Amino acid sequence: MKEGKERELLNTWKTTMDLAKFVLGYEDLTSLDQWGGREAVREILPDEFRENFDMIQPDLMDTILQPKNRRVALAYSDSLSEYIEFVNRKLDERKKVAYYYFPMSTEIMLALDMLPICYELLGGISAAQYIHGCEDGIDRIQSEGYPDHLCASQKATSGYLLMGIVPKPDVLLKQAWGCDPSNRMYEWASVTFDAPLITFEMPYYYNERAFRFLVGTVKRMIEQLEKISGNSLDEEKLREWVKIGNQATEYLLKIQELRKEVPCPDPAWHRPIDTAYSLLIGRPEAASYFKAVYEDAKKRVEKGESIIPEGKKEIRCAWGWAWNAYSLPFFNWLEEEHGATYLECSLTYFPPFTGLVDTTSLDTMIEGLAWRWFCWPMNRQSMSFSDIWVNDFVRICKEFKADCLMLGGHMACKHFWALNKLLSDAVKEEVGIPTLRFEQDIYDRRFTPVSELKRIMNTFFAML
Amino acid sequence: MGALEELLKLPARLDNPYVKEWRENVGYVIGYVCTYVPEEIIFAAGMLPYRVEARGCNTTELADVYFHRFNCTYPRCILQLGLSGDYDFLDGFCLLNGCEQIRRMYEIWSKYVKTKFLAMVTVPHTITEEGYKWYRDEILNFKESLKGYFAAKLTDDDLRKTIKVYNESRRLIARLYDLRKSEKPPISGTDAFKLITAAFWMPRDKYNHLLKGALDEISQREGVSNYRARVMIGGSACDDPSFIELVEGRGGLVVTDSLCFGSRHFFNSVKEESDPLEAIAKRYYHHNPCPRMLKEYGNRLQFTEKLAKEAKVDGIIIQRISFCDNHGVDSPMLAKDLEAKGIPVLVLEKEYMLSDIGRLKTRIEAFLERIEER
């Protein structure tokens, strides 16, 4: 990626989305090989797509072209295109750019007519789509002396900001809590780009006292955002966005319930994308995406269809940390090769009591949003004592009828690594299933290449 | 043994005669981590606060069953000593959400080390009025749980008396830092660090008495002049003088620090004339902030620069423990800004325990050469 144009990254994605939609338009194209290989497919592409096509992971194209994956792939592409158009529109209108940390949603920023961009999303989408993922962003920030063990989800965007290929922040929003790499990188961005850092506190406990404290700090956050945006938070405008956010949340919670079905009706590669769209809750694009995923899974349940090849026994996997974004095809491979489905993880699991936001009044909406953030995957598991994470996954393994627990820990997530043994012990004792513990980086394939991941899986499933 | 020698030779943990004596003749010993745990409350309750350390630990094999190679070796070493029984002498242990790795010791400690009283004090990550109230309630809860569990008597008067004792330590330690600002500091950085850190591991009133004697002794000295450069140490938790000794072994003289086992712990006093618990809460919440506190980078930079100027340092060594995220990000930020102000900075990645000495020596040597060539 060249340095210096603040829309370059998002416009590259936009081309990728248009390209995906173009290719998905060929209904008989169900793999690159079937069409005579990569070069043959390249030949059918209009010129403006070819450079972009060369950047895309070839096996990703094969994955989305599979009949079972096409519908959601199209929804993903449509929704992301629309989000990019929205971003470009708001940049044209010179709205204030608010970068925000992922375990929260966009409603308040939208109601204040700001442009919300999730810091962690930028590297994630690039990692998921391109051969070299978000390595350029990671390398750029590390070249400044920042350690490799920080989280790639902030490293990538920090590098992109230095490269000037994403919009500069006018303000940064962050939960102040027990994730040191993200806390520190948001402060770095605030200092480096002279943008105020507005925080709200996720205190250490998961109780009423802590929740009340959180609500108070969210209210302070709103006051500060009002000053920066120059707008007051209008109850009616907030209600509109909260309703859209509720639509997405409702589908998301229903999809979770569907994944309890045997066989699991929801393909594994959706999990990283689910996380990406959950960051956009409040935007209509998130609601459209989750609607498509829900309908896709529901149809499969109604028809008794499976996402794993006929004749394979399903191995139901709960992922106690989470996915990696750098190889969506790897998760498809797990289904195809091993019949291994992906039930839930700490980046997707909203406990059922998350519920919807009560739109009765401004206060109920602010409290409802704060409650959703309190329950948000990763926030909930990470903010407090290990028991919450451990107990959530013991319950998930039971309720989702898991056969095993995968702990593919992210290098940067130090507090996870300090509880991984407690978690695997609890799952063994209380559910009686084995755990596979392995190391990966969430966005950077160079840390544990896909070939190595596959070897780890082959060995584990052979033992299972 | 003179006061100076006694402080310089203070052994660790149960070999420490003050800890032994306290346990035998006085009462309970309460371990704690981090500069946000108010020691005054423990001492005022008639118990000995002991800042948990892992000096001399050179393996993490027991801790690594629960922690991982991606975890910083500071909590891993502490846990190692906990699991191997070195901390069986603690009657209680107060942890804190200082960083995301230290905080996770709580659960493992409670399950496998089984210190009978375990507490958690939590501190918000930003300095605000609401945050202060949260923290004040946390230390109030800690105080009440300590009193309740150990049936301890702890009045406001006890707190006031203890505040005076602890403030006296702070004044004496500040004097030690002042002495080191001179052209010919009367004490090496290694010995100064031993004197300072002894405060964590003995009754504070006795410490004050010994430190006064030691300061009298030191002030008579001629002072050190055969050094290559005046150096400041900053960065991750460092409780072991052996790293400072390594720097001084290459010819640097460590004249100040911004460590949480050094100036950051001792530089702010508690107000003596107000409500004692409020005064303690205010002092600890607002003391020179650790990088775990958000939106405080400017203050940390200012604090570091001020120390460097006052002690007339030629360069700063920021040692960061591998996988320490807080200092991992703070160190290149500080290095960039301090270099821009003309202060040479070496960011040195290391483990908590002193290992990989050859590489460290080479890096320190090269840094001192760089300073000399200026």
Interface residues (C-beta under 8 A of the other chain):
Chain A: E144 G145 Y146 P147 H149 L150 K174 A176 W177 G178 C179 D180 P181 N183 R184 M185 Y186 E187 W188 S190 V191 L197 T199 E201 P203 Y204 Y205 F213 G216 T217 R220 S382 F385 S386 D387 G409 M411 A412 K414 H415 W417 A418 L419 N420 K421 L422 E439
Chain B: V65 Y66 F67 H68 F70 N71 C72 P75 N97 C99 E100 Q101 R103 R104 M105 Y106 E107 I108 K111 M120 T122 P124 H125 T126 T128 E130 G131 W134 P291 R292 L294 K295 Y297 G298 R320 S322 F323 D325 N326 G328 V329 D330 S331 P332 M333 A335 K336 V347 E349
